[in-house]
Amino acid sequence: AKIIYAESGICGLDEQIAVGKTILNRMEKYNMTIYEVITSKGQFSSVINGEVYLITSSGNILVTEDIISDRSWEAVETVLSGEQTLVEKLLMDEAIRLGLDVQEYAEGGPMFFVNVDAVKNKEYYNSLTCKVKIGYQTFYKAPY
């Protein structure tokens, strides 16, 4: 809930669910804990020295359970329920539309997400073969 709130707390529920789904997918694929996933080098900008922060223009705020929104908690519950999420459906539809191998590009949902508007290397992310945008974030499974 902390990392979902820090990465997408101002966003809609579907975007927060997609962030949570990405974390869960990495946990399962790489047999990692949530902590190991979110503290992987260079992966989550809201994680500083092993703690989760809400990054604001006024400074960083440590995310504690008492500031996490109800919507972020709802996102956690949805991700853990195992039901198919919007991001999974959209990735599948996009892979099919593009005539790509669904298993490689979409099955199971995203492994990565990025706010393309906030990065320097926009060309790389814009050139990804199969991706979907929900709110501010672009979600994808295969990094090519």
PyMOL CGO cylinders between C-alpha atoms (Angstrom):
from pymol import cmd
from pymol.cgo import CYLINDER

trace = [
    CYLINDER, 0.00, 0.00, 0.00, 2.87, 2.39, 0.77, 0.3, 1, 1, 1, 1, 1, 1,
    CYLINDER, 2.87, 2.39, 0.77, 4.53, 2.00, -2.61, 0.3, 1, 1, 1, 1, 1, 1,
    CYLINDER, 4.53, 2.00, -2.61, 1.24, 2.15, -4.51, 0.3, 1, 1, 1, 1, 1, 1,
    CYLINDER, 1.24, 2.15, -4.51, 0.36, 5.35, -2.66, 0.3, 1, 1, 1, 1, 1, 1,
    CYLINDER, 0.36, 5.35, -2.66, 3.81, 6.88, -3.21, 0.3, 1, 1, 1, 1, 1, 1,
    CYLINDER, 3.81, 6.88, -3.21, 3.97, 5.98, -6.90, 0.3, 1, 1, 1, 1, 1, 1,
    CYLINDER, 3.97, 5.98, -6.90, 0.34, 6.67, -7.85, 0.3, 1, 1, 1, 1, 1, 1,
    CYLINDER, 0.34, 6.67, -7.85, -1.65, 7.96, -4.89, 0.3, 1, 1, 1, 1, 1, 1,
    CYLINDER, -1.65, 7.96, -4.89, -2.98, 10.98, -6.78, 0.3, 1, 1, 1, 1, 1, 1,
    CYLINDER, -2.98, 10.98, -6.78, -4.09, 8.74, -9.64, 0.3, 1, 1, 1, 1, 1, 1,
    CYLINDER, -4.09, 8.74, -9.64, -7.28, 6.85, -10.32, 0.3, 1, 1, 1, 1, 1, 1,
    CYLINDER, -7.28, 6.85, -10.32, -8.00, 3.38, -9.00, 0.3, 1, 1, 1, 1, 1, 1,
    CYLINDER, -8.00, 3.38, -9.00, -7.18, 1.54, -12.25, 0.3, 1, 1, 1, 1, 1, 1,
    CYLINDER, -7.18, 1.54, -12.25, -3.75, 3.17, -12.42, 0.3, 1, 1, 1, 1, 1, 1,
    CYLINDER, -3.75, 3.17, -12.42, -3.04, 2.30, -8.79, 0.3, 1, 1, 1, 1, 1, 1,
    CYLINDER, -3.04, 2.30, -8.79, -4.14, -1.29, -9.40, 0.3, 1, 1, 1, 1, 1, 1,
    CYLINDER, -4.14, -1.29, -9.40, -1.81, -1.47, -12.42, 0.3, 1, 1, 1, 1, 1, 1,
    CYLINDER, -1.81, -1.47, -12.42, 1.13, -0.28, -10.29, 0.3, 1, 1, 1, 1, 1, 1,
    CYLINDER, 1.13, -0.28, -10.29, 0.32, -2.95, -7.71, 0.3, 1, 1, 1, 1, 1, 1,
    CYLINDER, 0.32, -2.95, -7.71, -0.04, -5.60, -10.41, 0.3, 1, 1, 1, 1, 1, 1,
    CYLINDER, -0.04, -5.60, -10.41, 3.41, -4.70, -11.74, 0.3, 1, 1, 1, 1, 1, 1,
    CYLINDER, 3.41, -4.70, -11.74, 4.94, -5.20, -8.29, 0.3, 1, 1, 1, 1, 1, 1,
    CYLINDER, 4.94, -5.20, -8.29, 3.12, -8.50, -7.79, 0.3, 1, 1, 1, 1, 1, 1,
    CYLINDER, 3.12, -8.50, -7.79, 4.27, -9.74, -11.22, 0.3, 1, 1, 1, 1, 1, 1,
    CYLINDER, 4.27, -9.74, -11.22, 7.90, -8.98, -10.40, 0.3, 1, 1, 1, 1, 1, 1,
    CYLINDER, 7.90, -8.98, -10.40, 7.59, -10.73, -7.05, 0.3, 1, 1, 1, 1, 1, 1,
    CYLINDER, 7.59, -10.73, -7.05, 6.27, -13.86, -8.72, 0.3, 1, 1, 1, 1, 1, 1,
    CYLINDER, 6.27, -13.86, -8.72, 8.63, -13.88, -11.70, 0.3, 1, 1, 1, 1, 1, 1,
    CYLINDER, 8.63, -13.88, -11.70, 11.82, -13.25, -9.73, 0.3, 1, 1, 1, 1, 1, 1,
    CYLINDER, 11.82, -13.25, -9.73, 10.76, -14.97, -6.47, 0.3, 1, 1, 1, 1, 1, 1,
    CYLINDER, 10.76, -14.97, -6.47, 11.28, -11.76, -4.51, 0.3, 1, 1, 1, 1, 1, 1,
    CYLINDER, 11.28, -11.76, -4.51, 9.59, -10.05, -1.59, 0.3, 1, 1, 1, 1, 1, 1,
    CYLINDER, 9.59, -10.05, -1.59, 7.83, -6.71, -1.98, 0.3, 1, 1, 1, 1, 1, 1,
    CYLINDER, 7.83, -6.71, -1.98, 10.77, -5.08, -0.24, 0.3, 1, 1, 1, 1, 1, 1,
    CYLINDER, 10.77, -5.08, -0.24, 13.26, -6.68, -2.65, 0.3, 1, 1, 1, 1, 1, 1,
    CYLINDER, 13.26, -6.68, -2.65, 11.20, -5.58, -5.65, 0.3, 1, 1, 1, 1, 1, 1,
    CYLINDER, 11.20, -5.58, -5.65, 10.77, -1.97, -4.59, 0.3, 1, 1, 1, 1, 1, 1,
    CYLINDER, 10.77, -1.97, -4.59, 14.36, -1.55, -3.43, 0.3, 1, 1, 1, 1, 1, 1,
    CYLINDER, 14.36, -1.55, -3.43, 15.84, -2.96, -6.66, 0.3, 1, 1, 1, 1, 1, 1,
    CYLINDER, 15.84, -2.96, -6.66, 18.36, -0.42, -7.90, 0.3, 1, 1, 1, 1, 1, 1,
    CYLINDER, 18.36, -0.42, -7.90, 16.87, 2.30, -10.08, 0.3, 1, 1, 1, 1, 1, 1,
    CYLINDER, 16.87, 2.30, -10.08, 13.33, 0.92, -10.12, 0.3, 1, 1, 1, 1, 1, 1,
    CYLINDER, 13.33, 0.92, -10.12, 11.16, 3.02, -7.80, 0.3, 1, 1, 1, 1, 1, 1,
    CYLINDER, 11.16, 3.02, -7.80, 12.05, 6.68, -7.40, 0.3, 1, 1, 1, 1, 1, 1,
    CYLINDER, 12.05, 6.68, -7.40, 9.91, 6.94, -4.26, 0.3, 1, 1, 1, 1, 1, 1,
    CYLINDER, 9.91, 6.94, -4.26, 12.16, 4.50, -2.38, 0.3, 1, 1, 1, 1, 1, 1,
    CYLINDER, 12.16, 4.50, -2.38, 15.09, 6.21, -0.68, 0.3, 1, 1, 1, 1, 1, 1,
    CYLINDER, 15.09, 6.21, -0.68, 17.42, 4.25, 1.60, 0.3, 1, 1, 1, 1, 1, 1,
    CYLINDER, 17.42, 4.25, 1.60, 14.85, 1.46, 1.90, 0.3, 1, 1, 1, 1, 1, 1,
    CYLINDER, 14.85, 1.46, 1.90, 11.99, 3.76, 2.99, 0.3, 1, 1, 1, 1, 1, 1,
    CYLINDER, 11.99, 3.76, 2.99, 9.01, 4.82, 0.88, 0.3, 1, 1, 1, 1, 1, 1,
    CYLINDER, 9.01, 4.82, 0.88, 8.49, 8.54, 0.38, 0.3, 1, 1, 1, 1, 1, 1,
    CYLINDER, 8.49, 8.54, 0.38, 5.89, 10.69, -1.29, 0.3, 1, 1, 1, 1, 1, 1,
    CYLINDER, 5.89, 10.69, -1.29, 8.01, 12.98, -3.45, 0.3, 1, 1, 1, 1, 1, 1,
    CYLINDER, 8.01, 12.98, -3.45, 6.57, 16.50, -3.58, 0.3, 1, 1, 1, 1, 1, 1,
    CYLINDER, 6.57, 16.50, -3.58, 7.79, 19.86, -4.79, 0.3, 1, 1, 1, 1, 1, 1,
    CYLINDER, 7.79, 19.86, -4.79, 7.89, 20.91, -1.12, 0.3, 1, 1, 1, 1, 1, 1,
    CYLINDER, 7.89, 20.91, -1.12, 10.07, 17.96, -0.11, 0.3, 1, 1, 1, 1, 1, 1,
    CYLINDER, 10.07, 17.96, -0.11, 9.82, 14.27, 0.61, 0.3, 1, 1, 1, 1, 1, 1,
    CYLINDER, 9.82, 14.27, 0.61, 7.23, 12.91, 3.03, 0.3, 1, 1, 1, 1, 1, 1,
    CYLINDER, 7.23, 12.91, 3.03, 7.72, 9.49, 4.62, 0.3, 1, 1, 1, 1, 1, 1,
    CYLINDER, 7.72, 9.49, 4.62, 4.73, 7.31, 3.75, 0.3, 1, 1, 1, 1, 1, 1,
    CYLINDER, 4.73, 7.31, 3.75, 3.15, 5.81, 6.84, 0.3, 1, 1, 1, 1, 1, 1,
    CYLINDER, 3.15, 5.81, 6.84, 0.00, 3.71, 7.03, 0.3, 1, 1, 1, 1, 1, 1,
    CYLINDER, 0.00, 3.71, 7.03, -2.03, 6.59, 8.45, 0.3, 1, 1, 1, 1, 1, 1,
    CYLINDER, -2.03, 6.59, 8.45, -1.63, 8.73, 5.30, 0.3, 1, 1, 1, 1, 1, 1,
    CYLINDER, -1.63, 8.73, 5.30, -2.38, 6.02, 2.72, 0.3, 1, 1, 1, 1, 1, 1,
    CYLINDER, -2.38, 6.02, 2.72, -5.65, 6.72, 0.92, 0.3, 1, 1, 1, 1, 1, 1,
    CYLINDER, -5.65, 6.72, 0.92, -8.62, 4.35, 0.97, 0.3, 1, 1, 1, 1, 1, 1,
    CYLINDER, -8.62, 4.35, 0.97, -8.25, 4.09, -2.82, 0.3, 1, 1, 1, 1, 1, 1,
    CYLINDER, -8.25, 4.09, -2.82, -4.69, 2.76, -2.44, 0.3, 1, 1, 1, 1, 1, 1,
    CYLINDER, -4.69, 2.76, -2.44, -5.90, 0.16, 0.06, 0.3, 1, 1, 1, 1, 1, 1,
    CYLINDER, -5.90, 0.16, 0.06, -8.65, -0.80, -2.41, 0.3, 1, 1, 1, 1, 1, 1,
    CYLINDER, -8.65, -0.80, -2.41, -5.99, -1.20, -5.12, 0.3, 1, 1, 1, 1, 1, 1,
    CYLINDER, -5.99, -1.20, -5.12, -4.06, -3.58, -2.86, 0.3, 1, 1, 1, 1, 1, 1,
    CYLINDER, -4.06, -3.58, -2.86, -7.17, -5.67, -2.21, 0.3, 1, 1, 1, 1, 1, 1,
    CYLINDER, -7.17, -5.67, -2.21, -7.96, -5.88, -5.93, 0.3, 1, 1, 1, 1, 1, 1,
    CYLINDER, -7.96, -5.88, -5.93, -4.43, -6.91, -6.86, 0.3, 1, 1, 1, 1, 1, 1,
    CYLINDER, -4.43, -6.91, -6.86, -4.34, -9.58, -4.17, 0.3, 1, 1, 1, 1, 1, 1,
    CYLINDER, -4.34, -9.58, -4.17, -7.80, -10.90, -5.14, 0.3, 1, 1, 1, 1, 1, 1,
    CYLINDER, -7.80, -10.90, -5.14, -6.37, -12.44, -8.31, 0.3, 1, 1, 1, 1, 1, 1,
    CYLINDER, -6.37, -12.44, -8.31, -9.13, -11.07, -10.53, 0.3, 1, 1, 1, 1, 1, 1,
    CYLINDER, -9.13, -11.07, -10.53, -8.17, -9.88, -14.00, 0.3, 1, 1, 1, 1, 1, 1,
    CYLINDER, -8.17, -9.88, -14.00, -7.34, -6.18, -13.96, 0.3, 1, 1, 1, 1, 1, 1,
    CYLINDER, -7.34, -6.18, -13.96, -7.90, -3.50, -16.57, 0.3, 1, 1, 1, 1, 1, 1,
    CYLINDER, -7.90, -3.50, -16.57, -4.19, -3.25, -17.35, 0.3, 1, 1, 1, 1, 1, 1,
    CYLINDER, -4.19, -3.25, -17.35, -4.02, -6.99, -18.09, 0.3, 1, 1, 1, 1, 1, 1,
    CYLINDER, -4.02, -6.99, -18.09, -7.02, -6.77, -20.41, 0.3, 1, 1, 1, 1, 1, 1,
    CYLINDER, -7.02, -6.77, -20.41, -5.67, -3.70, -22.20, 0.3, 1, 1, 1, 1, 1, 1,
    CYLINDER, -5.67, -3.70, -22.20, -2.23, -5.27, -22.71, 0.3, 1, 1, 1, 1, 1, 1,
    CYLINDER, -2.23, -5.27, -22.71, -3.84, -8.43, -24.12, 0.3, 1, 1, 1, 1, 1, 1,
    CYLINDER, -3.84, -8.43, -24.12, -6.02, -6.39, -26.46, 0.3, 1, 1, 1, 1, 1, 1,
    CYLINDER, -6.02, -6.39, -26.46, -3.03, -4.35, -27.61, 0.3, 1, 1, 1, 1, 1, 1,
    CYLINDER, -3.03, -4.35, -27.61, -0.86, -7.41, -28.26, 0.3, 1, 1, 1, 1, 1, 1,
    CYLINDER, -0.86, -7.41, -28.26, -3.68, -8.99, -30.28, 0.3, 1, 1, 1, 1, 1, 1,
    CYLINDER, -3.68, -8.99, -30.28, -4.28, -5.74, -32.18, 0.3, 1, 1, 1, 1, 1, 1,
    CYLINDER, -4.28, -5.74, -32.18, -0.58, -5.59, -33.08, 0.3, 1, 1, 1, 1, 1, 1,
    CYLINDER, -0.58, -5.59, -33.08, -0.43, -9.28, -34.01, 0.3, 1, 1, 1, 1, 1, 1,
    CYLINDER, -0.43, -9.28, -34.01, 2.17, -10.00, -31.31, 0.3, 1, 1, 1, 1, 1, 1,
    CYLINDER, 2.17, -10.00, -31.31, 2.80, -13.10, -29.21, 0.3, 1, 1, 1, 1, 1, 1,
    CYLINDER, 2.80, -13.10, -29.21, 0.32, -12.54, -26.37, 0.3, 1, 1, 1, 1, 1, 1,
    CYLINDER, 0.32, -12.54, -26.37, 2.29, -14.66, -23.91, 0.3, 1, 1, 1, 1, 1, 1,
    CYLINDER, 2.29, -14.66, -23.91, 5.47, -12.66, -24.47, 0.3, 1, 1, 1, 1, 1, 1,
    CYLINDER, 5.47, -12.66, -24.47, 3.95, -9.20, -24.60, 0.3, 1, 1, 1, 1, 1, 1,
    CYLINDER, 3.95, -9.20, -24.60, 0.85, -9.29, -22.41, 0.3, 1, 1, 1, 1, 1, 1,
    CYLINDER, 0.85, -9.29, -22.41, -0.08, -12.45, -20.54, 0.3, 1, 1, 1, 1, 1, 1,
    CYLINDER, -0.08, -12.45, -20.54, -0.16, -11.87, -16.79, 0.3, 1, 1, 1, 1, 1, 1,
    CYLINDER, -0.16, -11.87, -16.79, 0.07, -8.11, -17.10, 0.3, 1, 1, 1, 1, 1, 1,
    CYLINDER, 0.07, -8.11, -17.10, 2.87, -5.58, -16.84, 0.3, 1, 1, 1, 1, 1, 1,
    CYLINDER, 2.87, -5.58, -16.84, 6.38, -5.99, -15.49, 0.3, 1, 1, 1, 1, 1, 1,
    CYLINDER, 6.38, -5.99, -15.49, 7.27, -2.31, -15.83, 0.3, 1, 1, 1, 1, 1, 1,
    CYLINDER, 7.27, -2.31, -15.83, 5.70, 1.13, -15.73, 0.3, 1, 1, 1, 1, 1, 1,
    CYLINDER, 5.70, 1.13, -15.73, 6.94, 4.64, -16.30, 0.3, 1, 1, 1, 1, 1, 1,
    CYLINDER, 6.94, 4.64, -16.30, 5.60, 8.17, -16.48, 0.3, 1, 1, 1, 1, 1, 1,
    CYLINDER, 5.60, 8.17, -16.48, 6.97, 8.92, -19.95, 0.3, 1, 1, 1, 1, 1, 1,
    CYLINDER, 6.97, 8.92, -19.95, 6.38, 12.65, -19.47, 0.3, 1, 1, 1, 1, 1, 1,
    CYLINDER, 6.38, 12.65, -19.47, 8.77, 12.65, -16.49, 0.3, 1, 1, 1, 1, 1, 1,
    CYLINDER, 8.77, 12.65, -16.49, 11.78, 10.92, -18.08, 0.3, 1, 1, 1, 1, 1, 1,
    CYLINDER, 11.78, 10.92, -18.08, 14.59, 12.19, -20.26, 0.3, 1, 1, 1, 1, 1, 1,
    CYLINDER, 14.59, 12.19, -20.26, 14.71, 9.23, -22.66, 0.3, 1, 1, 1, 1, 1, 1,
    CYLINDER, 14.71, 9.23, -22.66, 11.16, 9.55, -24.00, 0.3, 1, 1, 1, 1, 1, 1,
    CYLINDER, 11.16, 9.55, -24.00, 12.17, 8.07, -27.36, 0.3, 1, 1, 1, 1, 1, 1,
    CYLINDER, 12.17, 8.07, -27.36, 12.97, 4.69, -25.82, 0.3, 1, 1, 1, 1, 1, 1,
    CYLINDER, 12.97, 4.69, -25.82, 9.63, 4.41, -24.00, 0.3, 1, 1, 1, 1, 1, 1,
    CYLINDER, 9.63, 4.41, -24.00, 7.67, 5.76, -26.94, 0.3, 1, 1, 1, 1, 1, 1,
    CYLINDER, 7.67, 5.76, -26.94, 9.26, 3.10, -29.16, 0.3, 1, 1, 1, 1, 1, 1,
    CYLINDER, 9.26, 3.10, -29.16, 8.17, 0.16, -27.00, 0.3, 1, 1, 1, 1, 1, 1,
    CYLINDER, 8.17, 0.16, -27.00, 6.29, -2.35, -29.11, 0.3, 1, 1, 1, 1, 1, 1,
    CYLINDER, 6.29, -2.35, -29.11, 3.37, -3.15, -26.83, 0.3, 1, 1, 1, 1, 1, 1,
    CYLINDER, 3.37, -3.15, -26.83, 2.32, -0.73, -24.11, 0.3, 1, 1, 1, 1, 1, 1,
    CYLINDER, 2.32, -0.73, -24.11, -0.80, 0.83, -22.63, 0.3, 1, 1, 1, 1, 1, 1,
    CYLINDER, -0.80, 0.83, -22.63, -1.27, 4.13, -20.90, 0.3, 1, 1, 1, 1, 1, 1,
    CYLINDER, -1.27, 4.13, -20.90, -3.53, 4.42, -17.89, 0.3, 1, 1, 1, 1, 1, 1,
    CYLINDER, -3.53, 4.42, -17.89, -3.60, 7.89, -16.41, 0.3, 1, 1, 1, 1, 1, 1,
    CYLINDER, -3.60, 7.89, -16.41, -0.05, 9.22, -16.11, 0.3, 1, 1, 1, 1, 1, 1,
    CYLINDER, -0.05, 9.22, -16.11, 1.71, 5.86, -16.38, 0.3, 1, 1, 1, 1, 1, 1,
    CYLINDER, 1.71, 5.86, -16.38, 2.63, 3.67, -19.33, 0.3, 1, 1, 1, 1, 1, 1,
    CYLINDER, 2.63, 3.67, -19.33, 2.61, -0.06, -18.55, 0.3, 1, 1, 1, 1, 1, 1,
    CYLINDER, 2.61, -0.06, -18.55, 4.38, -2.82, -20.48, 0.3, 1, 1, 1, 1, 1, 1,
    CYLINDER, 4.38, -2.82, -20.48, 5.58, -6.38, -20.08, 0.3, 1, 1, 1, 1, 1, 1,
    CYLINDER, 5.58, -6.38, -20.08, 8.47, -6.74, -22.50, 0.3, 1, 1, 1, 1, 1, 1,
    CYLINDER, 8.47, -6.74, -22.50, 11.14, -4.01, -22.45, 0.3, 1, 1, 1, 1, 1, 1,
    CYLINDER, 11.14, -4.01, -22.45, 11.66, -3.91, -26.21, 0.3, 1, 1, 1, 1, 1, 1,
]
cmd.load_cgo(trace, "trace")
